[in-house]
Amino acid sequence: MKRIIATICAIAVCCTVLAGCNDKNGQDGKTADSKAASSAGETTADEDKTEASEDTTYAAAYTDSLEGKDFKVTMVTSSDYMDDTVTMVETCGGDYHMSIGEDEEQVDLYLIGGVMYVLSHADKHYIKNENPDEEYLNIDTHTYTMGIQPVYQYLGTETTADGLICESYLAPDMISGEMLTDAEDEKASIYRYYFEEGGKVPVKIGLTAYGMEQVTAFKDFSFDVSPIVLPDLTDWTDENEITESIDENAEQPESEPIGDDSIEVEQAQAGETE
């Protein structure tokens, strides 16, 4: 049980790490003027920057394509503060499935019809929760796609040595949520979206903040999705049943052993009666 709960927490933490400050930025962006935040002319005075605005970038087109869409994405996140993490996320009609890790290290979280299932492949145990916490019911799975937010400031575009188109955006500070005016500030959160020419989905997205770097490479990305279904759990162990069995045994009072001492007491009581 503790292991399953720990894996649930790990999934929630991974969601935060992968999304960076996207969720908070999205809330702040609702009250911001997206045009003012996205205009290159308003975000930098550097004449060497491209004259393109956010409205014409690959990242903007990619973000627009996500609106109201279900998707399936497999990504690998690398950073200088944790091991590489393989994550798969798929959504369909309000249900979703997240998978983190590979082989025996794999952990899956399913939310189907408001019921949550967590599967641990290491010991082939699973747990079913018919009343999951709100945080799992309200996960914004689109944070995994890491689209740009209205509050992001477009910095410019360049072509990398390997021919990818790299578009940079300044995002709010990951801790305070404040928008820094200097992209060179070490606290600044800089997102870099890398596309192949004509690409609809980024090859990878880099995040730099507080001297740390994280890169999420998209291995598969598709809007062609199917209904979310559980795998066959016939050979799996239901953690709920184990817990119920332990609780039942704990509730049963222990019977007092009948030994020689109890027999002697009974005999003495009988003699006094006579």
Backbone torsions as a table, in degrees:
resi	resn	phi	psi	omega
1	MET	NA	-47.6	-178.9
2	LYS	-62.2	-37.7	179.7
3	ARG	-64.9	-41.5	179.4
4	ILE	-63.9	-44.4	179.2
5	ILE	-62.0	-38.5	179.7
6	ALA	-63.3	-38.5	-179.5
7	THR	-69.8	-33.7	175.7
8	ILE	-61.7	-44.9	178.9
9	CYS	-62.6	-38.0	179.6
10	ALA	-62.4	-39.3	178.6
11	ILE	-64.3	-42.5	179.7
12	ALA	-63.6	-40.8	178.8
13	VAL	-65.5	-41.9	-179.4
14	CYS	-61.8	-37.9	178.4
15	CYS	-59.0	-42.7	-179.5
16	THR	-67.0	-41.9	-178.2
17	VAL	-64.3	-47.0	-177.5
18	LEU	-65.8	-38.3	-176.9
19	ALA	-77.3	-17.2	-176.9
20	GLY	63.0	-128.5	179.4
21	CYS	-105.6	21.7	-176.6
22	ASN	-57.5	-46.1	-173.6
23	ASP	-64.1	-45.0	-179.8
24	LYS	-66.8	-39.6	179.5
25	ASN	-63.2	-35.9	179.7
26	GLY	-63.3	-38.9	178.7
27	GLN	-67.2	-43.4	179.3
28	ASP	-65.7	-35.5	-175.5
29	GLY	-67.8	-21.0	-178.7
30	LYS	-65.1	-25.1	-178.6
31	THR	-103.1	2.6	-178.6
32	ALA	-98.9	157.1	175.5
33	ASP	-82.4	105.5	-173.8
34	SER	-63.4	-32.4	179.0
35	LYS	-67.0	-40.8	-179.4
36	ALA	-67.5	-34.9	-178.2
37	ALA	-76.1	-24.1	-171.8
38	SER	-99.7	-13.1	-177.0
39	SER	-70.9	127.4	-179.4
40	ALA	-65.0	-35.7	-179.0
41	GLY	-65.5	-26.9	-177.9
42	GLU	-92.8	-14.5	-176.8
43	THR	-102.0	-14.3	178.9
44	THR	-154.0	147.0	177.7
45	ALA	-103.6	6.7	-178.0
46	ASP	-73.1	115.7	-176.8
47	GLU	-70.9	-15.3	-178.9
48	ASP	-80.0	-13.0	179.9
49	LYS	-70.8	153.8	179.1
50	THR	-61.5	151.3	-179.8
51	GLU	-83.3	-4.8	179.5
52	ALA	-66.4	149.3	175.6
53	SER	-103.8	170.5	-179.6
54	GLU	-58.6	-30.4	-176.9
55	ASP	-66.7	-13.7	-178.3
56	THR	-114.1	9.6	-176.0
57	THR	-88.1	162.4	175.0
58	TYR	-63.2	-40.8	-178.0
59	ALA	-62.7	-37.2	178.8
60	ALA	-67.6	-42.9	179.2
61	ALA	-65.0	-39.3	178.0
62	TYR	-62.4	-45.9	-180.0
63	THR	-62.8	-42.9	178.8
64	ASP	-61.8	-34.5	-178.1
65	SER	-68.9	-16.9	-178.2
66	LEU	-85.1	-16.0	-173.1
67	GLU	-56.6	116.4	176.3
68	GLY	67.6	15.1	-175.3
69	LYS	-102.4	142.3	166.4
70	ASP	-83.5	156.1	-174.7
71	PHE	-155.6	169.6	170.9
72	LYS	-137.4	125.8	-176.9
73	VAL	-137.8	139.0	172.9
74	THR	-119.4	129.6	-175.1
75	MET	-139.8	157.8	175.1
76	VAL	-123.6	122.2	-179.4
77	THR	-105.3	126.2	178.4
78	SER	-119.3	144.7	177.6
79	SER	-156.3	171.9	179.4
80	ASP	-91.5	9.6	179.7
81	TYR	-127.7	3.6	174.8
82	MET	-158.7	161.7	179.0
83	ASP	-67.2	159.6	176.7
84	ASP	-58.2	138.1	-178.1
85	THR	-124.1	126.1	176.2
86	VAL	-95.7	125.7	-178.0
87	THR	-131.7	136.5	174.6
88	MET	-122.9	133.1	177.7
89	VAL	-131.3	131.0	175.0
90	GLU	-135.9	142.4	-179.2
91	THR	-130.4	150.7	177.0
92	CYS	-161.6	112.2	174.3
93	GLY	57.1	36.5	179.6
94	GLY	95.6	-17.7	174.6
95	ASP	-90.5	156.5	175.9
96	TYR	-150.8	162.4	179.3
97	HIS	-139.6	126.0	175.1
98	MET	-118.3	137.2	177.8
99	SER	-129.5	128.2	-179.2
100	ILE	-125.1	132.6	-179.7
101	GLY	88.0	178.6	-178.2
102	GLU	-134.8	156.9	176.0
103	ASP	53.3	-128.9	-176.3
104	GLU	-71.3	-16.3	179.3
105	GLU	-86.7	-2.2	-174.5
106	GLN	-73.7	137.5	174.8
107	VAL	-129.3	133.3	-179.4
108	ASP	-117.9	141.0	172.7
109	LEU	-123.0	124.0	177.4
110	TYR	-115.6	140.0	168.5
111	LEU	-127.1	108.1	-176.1
112	ILE	-126.9	117.7	-179.9
113	GLY	59.1	32.1	179.2
114	GLY	83.1	0.0	178.7
115	VAL	-105.6	132.7	-176.9
116	MET	-103.8	138.9	175.6
117	TYR	-128.0	136.6	175.2
118	VAL	-124.3	125.7	-176.2
119	LEU	-115.4	128.3	175.5
120	SER	-109.0	113.9	-176.1
121	HIS	-75.2	-18.6	-177.7
122	ALA	-61.1	-42.4	-178.8
123	ASP	-121.3	6.9	-179.9
124	LYS	55.3	46.4	174.2
125	HIS	-110.8	150.6	175.2
126	TYR	-141.9	160.8	177.5
127	ILE	-134.5	139.5	180.0
128	LYS	-112.3	132.3	-179.8
129	ASN	-128.3	109.6	-177.6
130	GLU	-81.3	-11.4	178.6
131	ASN	-132.0	67.1	-178.2
132	PRO	-68.1	157.0	178.1
133	ASP	-62.3	156.1	-178.6
134	GLU	-58.2	-32.6	-177.0
135	GLU	-61.0	-28.9	178.8
136	TYR	-86.4	-29.6	178.1
137	LEU	-73.1	-27.6	-173.6
138	ASN	-110.6	19.4	177.4
139	ILE	-61.3	128.4	175.8
140	ASP	-85.9	93.5	-175.7
141	THR	-63.9	-19.3	179.6
142	HIS	-71.2	-10.8	174.2
143	THR	-63.7	-25.1	179.3
144	TYR	-69.9	-24.6	179.9
145	THR	-80.5	-16.3	171.3
146	MET	56.1	44.6	175.1
147	GLY	-71.3	164.3	179.8
148	ILE	-71.8	152.5	178.7
149	GLN	-107.1	155.8	-178.3
150	PRO	-55.7	-30.1	-176.4
151	VAL	-80.6	-14.0	179.1
152	TYR	-61.9	147.0	178.5
153	GLN	-111.0	122.8	-179.6
154	TYR	-70.6	129.0	-177.8
155	LEU	-103.9	-35.8	-179.6
156	GLY	155.4	176.8	-177.4
157	THR	-129.4	142.0	175.0
158	GLU	-144.6	163.0	177.7
159	THR	-106.1	128.2	-177.8
160	THR	-78.6	169.9	-178.7
161	ALA	-61.7	-28.9	179.8
162	ASP	-93.5	13.9	172.0
163	GLY	87.2	7.1	178.2
164	LEU	-83.9	148.9	176.2
165	ILE	-91.7	118.8	-176.5
166	CYS	-109.5	120.6	178.2
167	GLU	-111.5	128.6	-175.4
168	SER	-108.0	142.7	178.9
169	TYR	-135.8	140.4	174.1
170	LEU	-93.2	127.4	-179.7
171	ALA	-115.9	163.4	179.4
172	PRO	-60.7	157.9	176.5
173	ASP	-56.3	133.0	-174.6
174	MET	-68.8	-20.4	-178.7
175	ILE	-98.9	-52.1	-176.4
176	SER	-86.0	-24.3	-177.1
177	GLY	81.9	0.0	-179.4
178	GLU	-80.7	145.6	177.2
179	MET	-85.8	117.6	178.5
180	LEU	-80.8	147.2	-179.1
181	THR	-91.6	-15.0	-177.6
182	ASP	-111.7	112.1	-179.5
183	ALA	-68.0	-16.2	-180.0
184	GLU	-85.4	-8.6	178.2
185	ASP	-61.6	134.5	-177.8
186	GLU	-63.5	-20.2	177.9
187	LYS	-82.8	-13.3	-174.6
188	ALA	-62.3	137.1	175.4
189	SER	-95.1	114.9	-178.7
190	ILE	-114.2	120.9	174.3
191	TYR	-98.9	135.3	176.8
192	ARG	-123.3	119.7	-178.2
193	TYR	-102.7	122.3	-177.3
194	TYR	-107.9	123.4	-179.7
195	PHE	-125.5	149.1	164.7
196	GLU	-76.4	153.4	-179.2
197	GLU	-59.5	125.0	-178.0
198	GLY	82.8	1.9	-177.4
199	GLY	-72.0	147.3	179.7
200	LYS	-97.5	-22.2	-177.7
201	VAL	-127.4	138.1	-179.8
202	PRO	-63.7	146.0	173.5
203	VAL	-70.9	-39.9	178.6
204	LYS	-160.1	161.9	177.5
205	ILE	-131.7	124.9	179.6
206	GLY	-103.0	147.6	176.4
207	LEU	-132.2	125.9	176.2
208	THR	-120.3	129.6	179.1
209	ALA	-163.2	138.5	177.4
210	TYR	52.5	37.2	177.9
211	GLY	77.0	3.3	179.8
212	MET	-106.4	150.4	179.2
213	GLU	-126.6	141.0	177.7
214	GLN	-138.6	136.2	179.2
215	VAL	-128.6	127.4	176.3
216	THR	-110.9	114.2	179.9
217	ALA	-98.3	128.0	179.7
218	PHE	-88.2	115.5	-178.9
219	LYS	-88.7	-39.1	178.1
220	ASP	-141.9	140.2	177.5
221	PHE	-149.4	123.2	-176.4
222	SER	-146.8	145.3	172.9
223	PHE	-98.5	1.0	178.1
224	ASP	-88.8	92.7	-173.0
225	VAL	-114.6	160.7	177.8
226	SER	-121.4	161.4	177.5
227	PRO	-54.9	143.4	-179.4
228	ILE	-78.1	125.3	180.0
229	VAL	-131.7	148.9	176.6
230	LEU	-75.1	149.0	172.6
231	PRO	-73.4	170.5	177.4
232	ASP	-68.9	118.9	-177.4
233	LEU	-105.7	21.8	-177.4
234	THR	-55.9	-43.3	-176.7
235	ASP	-93.8	12.5	-179.0
236	TRP	-97.7	159.8	179.1
237	THR	-100.9	130.1	179.4
238	ASP	-85.4	113.1	-179.4
239	GLU	-63.0	-30.0	179.0
240	ASN	-61.0	-42.0	-179.0
241	GLU	-66.5	-37.8	178.5
242	ILE	-63.8	-43.4	-179.2
243	THR	-64.0	-43.3	179.5
244	GLU	-62.8	-38.8	179.5
245	SER	-65.4	-41.1	178.9
246	ILE	-64.8	-42.0	-179.9
247	ASP	-63.9	-40.6	-179.6
248	GLU	-64.0	-42.4	180.0
249	ASN	-66.9	-34.1	-179.2
250	ALA	-69.9	-27.9	-178.1
251	GLU	-78.7	-20.0	-177.7
252	GLN	-77.8	123.6	179.7
253	PRO	-69.1	144.1	179.7
254	GLU	-76.5	134.3	178.9
255	SER	-81.2	142.5	-179.6
256	GLU	-74.6	133.1	-178.8
257	PRO	-68.9	143.4	177.4
258	ILE	-98.8	106.4	-177.7
259	GLY	-121.2	-166.7	-178.2
260	ASP	-63.8	-34.7	-177.9
261	ASP	-63.3	-41.3	-179.6
262	SER	-68.4	-33.6	178.8
263	ILE	-67.2	-42.6	-179.6
264	GLU	-63.3	-38.9	179.2
265	VAL	-63.6	-42.6	-179.9
266	GLU	-64.0	-39.7	-179.9
267	GLN	-66.8	-40.3	-180.0
268	ALA	-65.5	-40.4	178.4
269	GLN	-63.8	-37.7	179.5
270	ALA	-66.2	-38.0	-179.5
271	GLY	-66.1	-40.6	178.4
272	GLU	-62.8	-34.4	-179.8
273	THR	-66.7	-39.3	-179.5
274	GLU	-69.2	NA	NA
